[in-house]
Amino acid sequence: MTMLERIRKPGDIKKLKKKDYERLAQEIRNFLIEKISVTGGHLASNLGVVELTMALHLAFDPPKDRIVWDVGHQAYTHKLLTGRKDDFDELRTYGGMSGFPKRRESDCDAFDTGHSSTSISAGLGLVEARDLAGEDYAVISVIGDGALTGGMAYEALNNASRLKTNFIIILNDNNMSISENIGGISKHLNSIRSAIPYNKLKQSTESTLSKVPVVGDSLIRQIVKTKSLIKQVFLPGMLFENMGITYWGPLDGHNIEGLSRVLHEARHIRRAVVIHVLTQKGRGYGPAEENPARFHGVEPFEISTGLPKKKKEGESYTDIAGKTLVELGGKYPSMVAVTAAMPDGTGLTPFSQAYPDRFFDVGIAEAHAVTFAAGMAAGGLKPVVAVYSSFLQRAYDQILHDVCIQELPVVFAVDRAGLVGSDGETHQGIFDLSFLSSIPNMSVIAPKNGWELQAAFRYAMDYEGPIAIRYPRGQAFMGLKAYQAPFVHGKSEVLFRGGEVALLAVGSMVETACQVRELLLEKGINASVVNVRFVKPLDTDMLNDLAVDHSLYVTMEENVLRGGFGEAVGRHLNQMEIWSQGQSRIRTQCLPENQAGQRLRVQNRPDLLCIGIPDMYVEHGNVDILKREVGIDQDGVFEKICRRLQLNADER
């Protein structure tokens, strides 16, 4: 029986002998490489924390003791050590095990995480809950050095510094977030890592004292309590110590026994303590060690080479965005690009190479990125903020308060909009249409294909105000190339004009709308298809025009229905005046106006069917499966239309 096979439930690791620890660590690495090569997932970060996670489970007792993993994508070893080995075959698949900690999945997952810089705040809350309830358990927050660029981490540290009770913060320092870390925090941690005189003195002292009979270990413990004095000599101005938080480290994050011993000692500190451990991202797998950023999150790959099993087919929306921004950078000298630790993920790496002086990676700090861009716009520059949809949520206040109130010309390149798949609830980009459309002065474009994405960026560079361009993850749809109507602000593009049913499709749903149109043709219905293009401002002229000969509007969006495009259309329809020839009674409502300023009256207000994502969080899984489950794939849309029209969808 292997060491890993002996781990069936929490605490089983404590039954192993110390001599077996290294063997277990190697078996865990081999297991993770094998499984993730099949399912895909976060590899490099998990390979880097194997020994650290083992030490945590040797020193503490989950689920009684609470371990909070910042972001959480590095919790695979934690899942193995808490009895979930058999679930890895369905890692990140629909209905299978999540790639992140989930409280509903296991009592050993103390807090659901997915975004960065949250663990200290959550851990601090658990500490206060523990103390107020009079309970006695350890709370450990594990946070990466990259996450320390997030301001929320410092807000939490500021409060943690006042504690008079135990709270353990593990600073997992691998000098990486997703891409290489940047900024003053990274430089500060580098200065700690490179403090050779201090580290050598510490190691030499502990080694010597440990050999002293009887009193050696107690002397080491006493020095641990007073070693801040030594640090102030060799490392003046220590960040954590100056905040009033005990600091221990840096320690070898791959020394299981050493880490376990320190963690046991940390339980007795009656205040917040930061334990700084150095780890190697991608440890134990050559390709991941050489290129940890590429192996942060991977699709299924060949173990022997590290290369993806599936060859890339065509350009992604991210690729097209990146190439277009490089092109525009040559045309617009005032253009600058901003990202929050995601130059590769957002396609900005080519721009950073072409225009290094006009590229800014601010680290994991989305709120700062937006206000930073606002300042540059106020100074006469044209900033493009490239960010994932789910991460843009973290900067809502800054978009509203710092960009849109001042009508500053900031372009938001909103990548991964819509369903993104295997990362699940915390990463689905299904709220951006709702929260962006709610902000005055903001314009929102959703291109139908790769060609229109290029045109949207070109249009945005000349637009004098805040504007967001949202596009999905993955291979770009390159159909409908012949349909490239010029951009006119707030105007849609009618691709097919028919009658009775109008399919009003947003961005990625245009392709689906064309498929649904073909199915409706088989039912004798020649539906119109509209590429909405501008979600905001709403194209009321188009809605008014189609009302003449369409009885049903079907809005289609890869966004939650609440606050989305469909609701905006519904509000407009409710303002239409109904009149009937030969009737003297006219409904008196606030009437929409057309471009000529004339009030519109329609004989029949079209019915409305809104297709989108229900009021829910969408779990992890293949995007095609998720679309089917929430009813926004072509069959789901077609069936909903047939039910509304009282047609039999099965008779094709």
LUMVEXVO-862448 format. One line per 4 residues: number of its first residue (from 1); their letters; for each residue y, x, z of C-alpha. Coordinates in nm, 3 decimals. Example, Ala and Ser with C-alpha at 12.3 -4.5 7.8 and 13.67 -1.06 7.14 Angstrom:
<pts>
1) as) -0.450:1.230:0.780  -0.106:1.367:0.714
</pts>
This chain:
<pts>
1) mtml) 0.000:0.000:0.000  0.344:0.131:-0.092  0.623:0.156:0.162  0.815:-0.119:-0.019
5) erir) 0.516:-0.355:-0.004  0.529:-0.328:0.375  0.877:-0.480:0.376  0.816:-0.856:0.381
9) kpgd) 1.081:-0.978:0.625  1.392:-0.859:0.810  1.318:-0.581:1.057  1.002:-0.454:0.885
13) ikkl) 1.177:-0.127:0.801  1.179:-0.043:1.172  0.799:-0.033:1.170  0.799:0.267:0.934
17) kkkd) 0.780:0.624:1.054  1.081:0.850:1.001  0.881:1.068:0.763  0.842:0.766:0.534
21) yerl) 1.214:0.693:0.495  1.269:0.916:0.193  0.960:0.778:0.024  1.086:0.423:0.074
25) aqei) 1.427:0.518:-0.065  1.265:0.655:-0.381  1.045:0.347:-0.418  1.351:0.123:-0.387
29) rnfl) 1.532:0.317:-0.658  1.233:0.302:-0.890  1.197:-0.071:-0.824  1.564:-0.143:-0.894
33) ieki) 1.566:0.059:-1.216  1.252:-0.117:-1.337  1.369:-0.469:-1.253  1.731:-0.435:-1.369
37) svtg) 1.614:-0.281:-1.697  1.455:-0.621:-1.763  1.703:-0.868:-1.613  2.027:-0.674:-1.633
41) ghla) 2.259:-0.653:-1.335  2.458:-0.409:-1.127  2.271:-0.082:-1.126  2.487:0.221:-1.043
45) snlg) 2.646:0.071:-0.733  2.308:-0.031:-0.592  2.147:0.306:-0.655  2.429:0.464:-0.459
49) vvel) 2.383:0.269:-0.136  2.005:0.279:-0.087  2.011:0.515:0.214  2.323:0.354:0.359
53) tmal) 2.159:0.011:0.346  1.841:0.144:0.503  2.043:0.299:0.786  2.221:-0.032:0.844
57) hlaf) 1.891:-0.214:0.874  1.752:0.052:1.107  2.056:0.033:1.334  2.113:-0.343:1.327
61) dppk) 1.914:-0.666:1.330  2.006:-0.915:1.057  2.038:-1.211:1.066  2.154:-1.183:1.429
65) driv) 2.387:-0.897:1.338  2.620:-0.983:1.052  2.664:-0.749:0.754  2.944:-0.845:0.513
69) wdvg) 2.929:-0.675:0.174  3.262:-0.640:-0.005  3.226:-0.775:-0.361  2.854:-0.791:-0.291
73) hqay) 2.717:-0.658:-0.618  2.570:-0.363:-0.422  2.353:-0.580:-0.195  2.025:-0.552:-0.391
77) thkl) 1.867:-0.311:-0.138  1.981:-0.544:0.140  1.797:-0.826:-0.035  1.484:-0.612:-0.063
81) ltgr) 1.491:-0.523:0.306  1.527:-0.889:0.403  1.213:-1.004:0.226  1.332:-1.104:-0.122
85) kddf) 1.135:-0.852:-0.327  0.938:-1.120:-0.514  1.259:-1.291:-0.629  1.381:-0.997:-0.838
89) delr) 1.192:-1.110:-1.148  1.444:-1.396:-1.172  1.751:-1.202:-1.065  2.072:-1.362:-1.204
93) tygg) 1.875:-1.620:-1.404  1.944:-1.994:-1.382  1.782:-2.122:-1.064  1.684:-1.769:-0.962
97) msgf) 1.820:-1.519:-0.713  2.191:-1.444:-0.723  2.322:-1.095:-0.788  2.559:-1.142:-0.493
101) pkrr) 2.514:-1.236:-0.126  2.464:-1.611:-0.082  2.444:-1.780:0.257  2.237:-2.063:0.111
105) esdc) 1.988:-1.805:-0.016  1.922:-1.625:0.313  2.037:-1.628:0.676  2.071:-1.252:0.638
109) dafd) 2.363:-1.299:0.397  2.648:-1.343:0.641  2.923:-1.428:0.391  2.941:-1.515:0.020
113) tghs) 3.134:-1.252:-0.172  3.213:-1.176:-0.535  3.572:-1.055:-0.548  3.700:-0.730:-0.404
117) stsi) 3.885:-0.638:-0.084  3.766:-0.939:0.118  3.505:-0.802:0.359  3.733:-0.677:0.637
121) sagl) 3.913:-1.011:0.659  3.583:-1.201:0.666  3.434:-0.959:0.917  3.736:-0.986:1.142
125) glve) 3.697:-1.365:1.137  3.331:-1.332:1.238  3.432:-1.099:1.522  3.677:-1.353:1.661
129) ardl) 3.420:-1.633:1.623  3.165:-1.421:1.809  3.397:-1.341:2.097  3.532:-1.694:2.136
133) aged) 3.175:-1.825:2.149  3.079:-1.561:2.405  2.801:-1.428:2.183  2.680:-1.071:2.145
137) yavi) 2.609:-0.948:1.796  2.742:-0.670:1.577  2.969:-0.736:1.280  2.972:-0.475:1.004
141) svig) 3.196:-0.492:0.697  3.099:-0.263:0.410  3.390:-0.190:0.176  3.419:0.052:-0.115
145) dgal) 3.697:0.305:-0.159  3.802:0.130:-0.480  3.851:-0.195:-0.288  4.107:-0.024:-0.064
149) tggm) 4.361:-0.055:-0.346  4.358:-0.431:-0.278  4.641:-0.532:-0.048  4.424:-0.786:0.135
153) ayea) 4.222:-0.499:0.283  4.535:-0.359:0.449  4.643:-0.696:0.577  4.305:-0.715:0.749
157) lnna) 4.320:-0.356:0.878  4.661:-0.430:1.024  4.508:-0.708:1.232  4.188:-0.520:1.309
161) srlk) 4.393:-0.241:1.468  4.475:-0.475:1.759  4.111:-0.541:1.850  3.978:-0.461:2.198
165) tnfi) 3.625:-0.544:2.093  3.364:-0.389:1.865  3.404:-0.418:1.487  3.242:-0.168:1.249
169) iiln) 3.388:-0.100:0.905  3.181:0.112:0.666  3.393:0.281:0.401  3.149:0.349:0.118
173) dnnm) 3.325:0.623:-0.075  3.181:0.704:-0.417  3.519:0.777:-0.580  3.464:0.479:-0.810
177) sise) 3.542:0.110:-0.827  3.418:-0.006:-1.167  3.611:0.267:-1.344  3.735:0.586:-1.181
181) nigg) 3.971:0.525:-0.890  4.340:0.599:-0.922  4.649:0.609:-0.702  4.757:0.728:-0.362
185) iskh) 4.460:0.589:-0.167  4.220:0.778:-0.390  4.423:1.096:-0.339  4.421:1.043:0.036
189) lnsi) 4.044:1.003:0.044  4.008:1.310:-0.177  4.204:1.507:0.082  3.956:1.393:0.346
193) rsai) 3.656:1.480:0.128  3.795:1.826:0.059  3.879:1.909:0.422  3.627:2.193:0.426
197) pynk) 3.747:2.366:0.745  3.728:2.046:0.946  3.390:1.942:0.808  3.239:2.285:0.858
201) lkqs) 3.368:2.300:1.214  3.229:1.953:1.285  2.888:2.032:1.139  2.866:2.370:1.307
205) test) 2.968:2.228:1.645  2.717:1.945:1.633  2.440:2.176:1.517  2.507:2.423:1.797
209) lskv) 2.541:2.163:2.072  2.227:1.979:1.969  2.027:2.287:2.065  2.159:2.288:2.421
213) pvvg) 1.881:2.157:2.649  1.934:1.829:2.838  2.311:1.801:2.791  2.342:1.871:2.418
217) dsli) 2.331:1.512:2.296  2.567:1.390:2.567  2.817:1.663:2.474  2.803:1.552:2.112
221) rqiv) 2.874:1.193:2.217  3.169:1.311:2.426  3.311:1.507:2.134  3.267:1.205:1.908
225) ktks) 3.493:1.015:2.145  3.761:1.285:2.144  3.725:1.430:1.796  4.041:1.252:1.678
229) likq) 4.227:1.539:1.847  4.047:1.791:1.629  4.115:1.583:1.319  4.485:1.575:1.392
233) vflp) 4.484:1.956:1.374  4.302:1.983:1.043  4.392:1.647:0.884  4.736:1.548:1.012
237) gmlf) 4.856:1.193:0.942  4.514:1.034:0.915  4.567:0.685:0.774  4.321:0.492:0.990
241) enmg) 4.387:0.679:1.314  4.758:0.627:1.271  4.695:0.254:1.238  4.513:0.255:1.572
245) ityw) 4.162:0.238:1.425  3.896:0.488:1.525  3.785:0.700:1.228  3.455:0.888:1.196
249) gpld) 3.370:1.093:0.893  3.327:1.174:0.621  2.949:1.159:0.657  2.666:1.213:0.410
253) ghni) 2.584:0.865:0.286  2.235:0.971:0.180  2.124:1.105:0.521  1.933:0.809:0.663
257) egls) 1.863:0.942:1.012  2.213:1.083:1.054  2.376:0.758:0.947  2.147:0.551:1.165
261) rvlh) 2.235:0.763:1.467  2.609:0.726:1.407  2.577:0.351:1.354  2.392:0.315:1.684
265) earh) 2.674:0.505:1.854  2.941:0.292:1.686  2.808:-0.022:1.855  2.952:0.101:2.184
269) irra) 3.311:0.142:2.064  3.533:-0.136:2.203  3.770:-0.144:1.909  3.762:-0.134:1.530
273) vvih) 3.595:0.178:1.396  3.588:0.303:1.036  3.283:0.507:0.940  3.357:0.695:0.620
277) vltq) 3.042:0.775:0.419  3.020:0.965:0.092  2.774:0.831:-0.165  2.693:0.901:-0.527
281) kgrg) 2.714:0.605:-0.761  2.405:0.591:-0.984  2.207:0.832:-0.764  1.851:0.896:-0.875
285) ygpa) 1.882:0.784:-1.237  2.020:1.044:-1.476  2.204:0.819:-1.724  2.372:0.630:-1.438
289) eenp) 2.471:0.952:-1.261  2.628:1.084:-1.581  2.809:0.760:-1.667  2.837:0.539:-1.357
293) arfh) 3.107:0.318:-1.510  2.881:0.218:-1.802  2.597:0.141:-1.559  2.812:-0.060:-1.321
297) gvep) 2.697:-0.383:-1.481  2.434:-0.356:-1.753  2.238:-0.571:-1.992  1.862:-0.507:-2.016
301) feis) 1.807:-0.141:-2.114  1.541:0.116:-2.201  1.463:0.320:-1.890  1.382:0.636:-2.083
305) tglp) 1.721:0.651:-2.256  1.948:0.412:-2.069  2.036:0.246:-2.401  2.059:-0.135:-2.429
309) kkkk) 1.745:-0.309:-2.551  1.947:-0.550:-2.761  2.165:-0.402:-3.029  2.522:-0.524:-3.034
313) eges) 2.582:-0.783:-3.306  2.938:-0.790:-3.428  3.258:-0.734:-3.238  3.334:-0.900:-2.909
317) ytdi) 3.658:-1.078:-2.833  3.737:-0.789:-2.600  3.686:-0.537:-2.882  3.917:-0.734:-3.111
321) agkt) 4.181:-0.767:-2.839  4.171:-0.393:-2.772  4.205:-0.297:-3.139  4.486:-0.547:-3.194
325) lvel) 4.682:-0.416:-2.896  4.655:-0.059:-3.028  4.789:-0.181:-3.363  5.076:-0.366:-3.195
329) ggky) 5.154:-0.067:-2.978  5.254:0.122:-3.291  5.482:-0.158:-3.403  5.646:-0.235:-3.069
333) psmv) 5.768:0.077:-2.882  5.860:-0.138:-2.581  5.505:-0.267:-2.541  5.315:-0.154:-2.230
337) avta) 4.966:-0.247:-2.108  4.859:-0.311:-1.749  4.510:-0.350:-1.604  4.367:-0.380:-1.254
341) ampd) 4.084:-0.122:-1.253  3.929:-0.266:-1.573  4.036:-0.051:-1.871  3.689:-0.062:-2.026
345) gtgl) 3.612:-0.424:-1.938  3.938:-0.554:-2.086  3.927:-0.333:-2.395  4.235:-0.127:-2.300
349) tpfs) 4.070:0.215:-2.309  4.170:0.273:-2.676  4.529:0.176:-2.591  4.529:0.417:-2.296
353) qayp) 4.418:0.696:-2.529  4.669:0.609:-2.803  4.967:0.553:-2.571  4.892:0.719:-2.235
357) drff) 5.254:0.695:-2.118  5.258:0.319:-2.177  4.928:0.239:-2.006  4.908:0.152:-1.637
361) dvgi) 4.591:0.106:-1.431  4.706:-0.017:-1.090  4.359:-0.030:-0.932  4.206:-0.342:-0.779
365) aeah) 4.544:-0.507:-0.721  4.590:-0.808:-0.946  4.886:-0.952:-0.756  5.068:-0.621:-0.777
369) avtf) 4.979:-0.590:-1.146  5.158:-0.916:-1.230  5.476:-0.850:-1.032  5.477:-0.490:-1.157
373) aagm) 5.465:-0.630:-1.512  5.745:-0.874:-1.423  5.961:-0.583:-1.313  5.894:-0.398:-1.636
377) aagg) 5.980:-0.711:-1.836  6.304:-0.748:-1.641  6.377:-0.388:-1.739  6.340:-0.459:-2.110
381) lkpv) 5.974:-0.378:-2.173  5.707:-0.606:-2.320  5.410:-0.596:-2.080  5.058:-0.713:-2.163
385) vavy) 4.850:-0.779:-1.850  4.481:-0.768:-1.943  4.262:-0.930:-1.678  3.948:-1.137:-1.638
389) ssfl) 4.011:-1.508:-1.588  3.838:-1.517:-1.249  4.046:-1.223:-1.123  4.373:-1.372:-1.249
393) qray) 4.326:-1.642:-0.985  4.421:-1.378:-0.730  4.772:-1.350:-0.877  4.864:-1.717:-0.908
397) dqil) 5.167:-1.691:-0.679  5.299:-1.388:-0.865  5.266:-1.562:-1.204  5.449:-1.866:-1.071
401) hdvc) 5.711:-1.695:-0.855  5.781:-1.362:-1.023  5.714:-1.423:-1.393  5.762:-1.788:-1.480
405) iqel) 6.063:-1.879:-1.266  6.253:-1.602:-1.445  6.095:-1.683:-1.784  6.006:-1.317:-1.826
409) pvvf) 5.826:-1.218:-2.149  5.492:-1.115:-2.000  5.179:-1.158:-2.210  4.859:-1.239:-2.020
413) avdr) 4.541:-1.136:-2.204  4.293:-1.357:-2.018  3.946:-1.222:-2.090  3.613:-1.381:-1.983
417) aglv) 3.763:-1.731:-1.997  3.508:-2.009:-1.970  3.147:-1.968:-1.860  3.051:-1.603:-1.825
421) gsdg) 2.691:-1.640:-1.713  2.487:-1.425:-1.481  2.752:-1.328:-1.225  2.781:-1.689:-1.118
425) ethq) 3.032:-1.897:-0.922  3.275:-1.621:-0.831  3.311:-1.495:-1.187  3.311:-1.808:-1.406
429) gifd) 3.648:-1.831:-1.581  3.670:-2.208:-1.570  3.995:-2.271:-1.383  4.261:-2.083:-1.579
433) lsfl) 4.365:-2.369:-1.808  4.427:-2.585:-1.502  4.624:-2.338:-1.294  4.820:-2.185:-1.582
437) ssip) 4.911:-2.523:-1.732  5.050:-2.635:-1.397  5.326:-2.371:-1.405  5.662:-2.450:-1.570
441) nmsv) 5.773:-2.215:-1.851  5.416:-2.095:-1.914  5.265:-2.131:-2.263  4.888:-2.114:-2.310
445) iapk) 4.703:-2.030:-2.633  4.327:-2.060:-2.684  4.225:-1.906:-3.021  3.935:-2.061:-3.211
449) ngwe) 3.793:-1.732:-3.346  3.844:-1.358:-3.370  4.094:-1.387:-3.655  4.310:-1.625:-3.459
453) lqaa) 4.292:-1.401:-3.152  4.461:-1.127:-3.355  4.723:-1.371:-3.478  4.783:-1.498:-3.126
457) frya) 4.865:-1.150:-2.996  5.100:-1.088:-3.288  5.272:-1.417:-3.218  5.295:-1.345:-2.845
461) mdye) 5.470:-1.012:-2.900  5.768:-1.192:-3.055  5.768:-1.480:-2.808  6.048:-1.463:-2.552
465) gpia) 5.880:-1.604:-2.245  5.559:-1.604:-2.039  5.251:-1.666:-2.250  4.876:-1.650:-2.185
469) iryp) 4.603:-1.599:-2.442  4.260:-1.697:-2.311  3.935:-1.601:-2.483  3.567:-1.594:-2.389
473) rgqa) 3.320:-1.320:-2.311  3.084:-1.186:-2.574  3.053:-1.179:-2.950  3.350:-1.329:-3.129
477) fmgl) 3.307:-1.637:-3.348  3.424:-1.528:-3.694  3.371:-1.855:-3.881  3.647:-2.077:-4.021
481) kayq) 3.825:-1.772:-4.157  3.979:-1.980:-4.435  4.162:-2.191:-4.177  4.455:-1.980:-4.065
485) apfv) 4.760:-2.200:-4.040  5.070:-2.005:-3.930  5.155:-2.018:-3.561  5.423:-2.269:-3.470
489) hgks) 5.497:-2.294:-3.100  5.316:-2.584:-2.938  5.148:-2.698:-3.260  4.780:-2.758:-3.325
493) evlf) 4.580:-2.704:-3.641  4.395:-2.997:-3.802  4.081:-2.847:-3.956  3.919:-3.167:-4.084
497) rgge) 4.097:-3.502:-4.119  3.878:-3.808:-4.104  3.902:-4.126:-3.903  3.777:-4.323:-3.602
501) vall) 3.687:-4.019:-3.386  3.914:-3.718:-3.329  3.753:-3.408:-3.175  4.032:-3.218:-2.999
505) avgs) 3.876:-2.880:-2.925  4.013:-2.593:-2.718  3.931:-2.233:-2.811  3.558:-2.163:-2.789
509) mvet) 3.483:-2.535:-2.822  3.612:-2.548:-3.182  3.283:-2.408:-3.310  3.097:-2.672:-3.107
513) acqv) 3.326:-2.944:-3.241  3.239:-2.849:-3.599  2.870:-2.876:-3.512  2.923:-3.216:-3.350
517) rell) 3.114:-3.332:-3.658  2.807:-3.262:-3.872  2.591:-3.469:-3.637  2.841:-3.755:-3.648
521) lekg) 2.844:-3.746:-4.029  2.473:-3.833:-4.013  2.580:-4.147:-3.825  2.833:-4.232:-4.093
525) inas) 3.132:-4.119:-3.886  3.376:-3.881:-4.055  3.536:-3.734:-3.745  3.855:-3.531:-3.745
529) vvnv) 3.845:-3.185:-3.589  4.158:-3.040:-3.435  4.193:-2.680:-3.322  4.420:-2.746:-3.025
533) rfvk) 4.538:-2.385:-3.023  4.826:-2.452:-2.778  4.699:-2.609:-2.459  5.054:-2.591:-2.334
537) pldt) 5.295:-2.713:-2.458  5.098:-3.020:-2.559  5.119:-3.115:-2.927  5.231:-3.476:-2.877
541) dmln) 5.321:-3.518:-3.244  4.959:-3.453:-3.339  4.836:-3.701:-3.079  5.081:-3.964:-3.199
545) dlav) 4.989:-3.910:-3.564  4.613:-3.938:-3.506  4.662:-4.260:-3.307  4.729:-4.447:-3.632
549) dhsl) 4.370:-4.434:-3.757  4.156:-4.303:-3.468  4.010:-4.522:-3.196  3.856:-4.244:-2.987
553) yvtm) 3.995:-3.907:-2.880  3.735:-3.659:-2.755  3.885:-3.360:-2.574  3.658:-3.056:-2.551
557) eenv) 3.731:-2.763:-2.321  3.534:-2.488:-2.145  3.733:-2.547:-1.828  3.712:-2.782:-1.531
561) lrgg) 3.823:-3.133:-1.619  4.053:-3.162:-1.320  4.395:-3.044:-1.429  4.271:-2.944:-1.773
565) fgea) 4.363:-3.029:-2.131  4.187:-3.367:-2.126  4.394:-3.487:-1.832  4.713:-3.383:-2.015
569) vgrh) 4.608:-3.589:-2.317  4.527:-3.881:-2.091  4.874:-3.871:-1.937  5.029:-3.881:-2.281
573) lnqm) 4.812:-4.174:-2.394  4.913:-4.368:-2.086  5.275:-4.342:-2.199  5.214:-4.496:-2.541
577) eiws) 5.361:-4.844:-2.599  5.114:-5.102:-2.724  5.238:-5.364:-2.967  5.064:-5.624:-3.173
581) qgqs) 5.212:-5.786:-3.483  5.295:-6.150:-3.420  5.315:-6.105:-3.043  5.652:-6.124:-2.874
585) rirt) 5.542:-5.957:-2.554  5.571:-5.578:-2.565  5.445:-5.349:-2.295  5.737:-5.166:-2.135
589) qclp) 5.648:-4.810:-2.044  5.805:-4.468:-2.072  5.746:-4.393:-2.439  5.676:-4.053:-2.591
593) enqa) 5.914:-3.928:-2.857  5.833:-3.768:-3.187  6.027:-3.473:-3.328  6.294:-3.705:-3.469
597) gqrl) 6.358:-3.841:-3.121  6.222:-4.183:-3.216  6.017:-4.391:-2.978  5.655:-4.430:-3.082
601) rvqn) 5.476:-4.764:-3.083  5.109:-4.788:-3.171  4.906:-5.097:-3.238  4.603:-4.960:-3.051
605) rpdl) 4.598:-4.691:-2.789  4.297:-4.467:-2.862  4.019:-4.454:-2.608  3.970:-4.116:-2.441
609) lcig) 3.653:-3.920:-2.368  3.705:-3.592:-2.182  3.437:-3.325:-2.223  3.456:-3.035:-1.982
613) ipdm) 3.312:-2.891:-1.664  3.274:-3.132:-1.371  3.445:-3.078:-1.035  3.198:-2.814:-0.921
617) yveh) 3.120:-2.444:-0.903  2.880:-2.334:-1.174  2.600:-2.106:-1.062  2.462:-1.800:-1.239
621) gnvd) 2.249:-1.815:-1.551  2.243:-1.774:-1.927  2.561:-1.919:-2.081  2.371:-2.140:-2.327
625) ilkr) 2.168:-2.287:-2.042  2.480:-2.342:-1.833  2.657:-2.520:-2.120  2.359:-2.749:-2.159
629) evgi) 2.342:-2.818:-1.786  2.710:-2.916:-1.760  2.694:-3.111:-2.087  2.934:-2.918:-2.309
633) dqdg) 2.686:-2.792:-2.569  2.671:-2.967:-2.908  2.387:-3.201:-2.807  2.555:-3.293:-2.481
637) vfek) 2.886:-3.369:-2.651  2.718:-3.567:-2.929  2.519:-3.777:-2.681  2.830:-3.858:-2.479
641) icrr) 3.014:-3.970:-2.793  2.720:-4.183:-2.903  2.707:-4.353:-2.563  3.078:-4.427:-2.580
645) lqln) 3.041:-4.569:-2.932  2.717:-4.747:-2.835  2.515:-4.553:-3.089  2.161:-4.421:-3.050
649) ader) 2.187:-4.043:-3.037  1.813:-3.996:-3.091  1.816:-4.160:-3.433  1.928:-3.875:-3.655
</pts>
